[in-house]
Amino acid sequence: MELPLPEQMTPEQWSHVTDTLILLWAFAGLMILGAGSMLVAHILVPSLIDKRDIPEKYGKGRPIVYAIAAVAFVGAIFVFASFVGALEEFREIYPATWV
């Protein structure tokens, strides 16, 4: 079974491929943001406060960073679900054995 060449794809199909790749990059970015926020709020800030490298007042900002991480993870779940749904339309372009 032969795969379609890029010049055989319609502009709508190229647009769909672009949208799917944007979802994939958004998922990666949200996961990095969420993981980085969790590292800062759960490990870095308490450690720096215990070693007295930063004042204790910075510990009060930890819930905000936790909230940023939670929003990023929820967004990542939504974007990943959209990405998986967008992959279903790839069956028009490529046969099921290749996807």
Buried (B, 14 or more C-beta within 10 A) or exposed (E): EEEEEEEEBEEEBEEBBEBBEEBBEBBEBBBEBBBBBBEBBBEBBEEBBEEEEEEEEEBEEBEEBBEBBEBBBEBBEEBBEBBEEBEEEBEEBEEEEEE
